[in-house]
Structure formats: structure tokens, C-alpha cells
Amino acid sequence: MNEELNEELEGIAMTIIANSGAARSAAFEALEKAKTKDFGGAEKLLKTAEDSLQSAHEAHRKLLQMDAKGEVASVGILLCHAQDHLMGSALAKDLIREMVFLYKEK
């Protein structure tokens, strides 16, 4: 794999990791807001989480397109780590959205 492609893949992985981490943090902050019955604040933070996840998904989509074109010869640990962050953050956001709903109903 050439150095330029390797740097691009590393950049994509870091974009996914950073945005996924921001999404996870915002989602957990939303849960804390819901615990104190600040549902407006919780919804705002969940929107922030969704926006961050959207950015991560866009980077992931670019990676998938590159792979479909045969541009990704191998997948290193950094890309696996990025995928793990994305999946975990998406799941956390979805579960926390449901938890916020439950706090509202309480």
C-alpha cells in the first residue's frame, strides 16, 4: 500500500474515532440530563450525538466506497478500532434515546 493511501485511510479512521467518541459522550451527557428531568437539554445533546454520528458514518461510507473499488488492500487494527467505536457509539445513542423516553414516561 502506498504511503499516500495509508495516510488517507489513517485520516478516515481518526475521523470515525473522533466523531464516534463525540457522539458517545454527548449521548451519555443526554442521559445525565434526563436523570435530572432536563429533557430539553437531553434532546439537544441527542441531536448533537446524531450529528456527530452522521459525520462518522460519512467517513465510514467513504471507506466502504474505497474498499469496493479495490483501493483498500488490507485492514489494520486502526480501521478495526474505528469500526468498533462507530458501532458502540451508535448502539449507545440508540439505547440512551430509549432510556430518555423511559425517564419522560416515569
N, C-alpha and C positions, 0 to 999 in steps of 0.2 A: 504494500500500500504506500502510495507516495505521501510525502510529508504534508503537502497542502490538504489532501483529502483527510489525513489523520487529524490535522488541526480543525478542519470543518466538523468532523464527527465529534471531536472533543468539545467544541463550542456548542454543538447541538445538545450533547449530553449535559453540559453545565447549564444550559438554558432550561432544559427539562427539570433538572435537580433544583435549581434556584426557584423556579416558578411553582413547582410542586411543594417545596418547603414553605413558600409564602402562603400557598393555598391551605396547607395543613395548619399552619399557625393561625391564620385568620379563622378557620373553621373552629379550632379549639377555643379561640377568643370568643367566638359567637356562642359557643356552649356556656362559657362563663357568664356572658351577658344574659342568656336565657335563665340561668340559675338564679339571677337576681331580678328576674322578670323584666329586663330591659329588652323587649322583643324587637323594638325598632333598631336598636344597636346590633342585636343578633342578626337581623335580616340584612343590615348594611354590611356586616362582616361576612356573611354567607355570600353576598353578591361579590365582595372583594375576592373571596375564595374561588368563586366560579370564574371570575375574570382571569385570575392567576392560572387556574387550571386550563382555561381556554388557550392561554399563551403556551403552556406546556404541551398541550395537545397539538397545537400548530407546529411546534418544533418536532414533535414525535411524528406527525404526518409527513414532514419533510424527510425525516429519517427513513420512513417506510417507502416513500417515493424513490429515494436514492437506492434503497435495497432492491426494489422492484426493477430498477434499471441496471442492476448488477454492479453498482458502484461500491457496495459495502462487501468487501472480501471476507472479513471476519468480524465477529462481535466480541469486544473486550469486556473486561469487568466493569469499566466505567459506564458503558452503554447498558449493561445489565443492572447496574446500580441505579441508573437514571430511570429505567423501566420500572424497577421496584418502587422507587419514590413516587412515580406517577400513579401507579396502581394503588399504593397505600393511601396516598392523599385523596384520590378520587373516592375511594371507599370511605375514608374518614369523613369527607364532606357530605356524602350521601347519608351516612348513618347519623351524623350530627344534625343534619336538616330534619331528620325524623325525630331526633331527641328534642330539638327545639319545638317542634309541633306538639310533642307529648307534654312538654313543660307548659305550653299555652293552654292545653286542654285540662291541665291539673287544677 
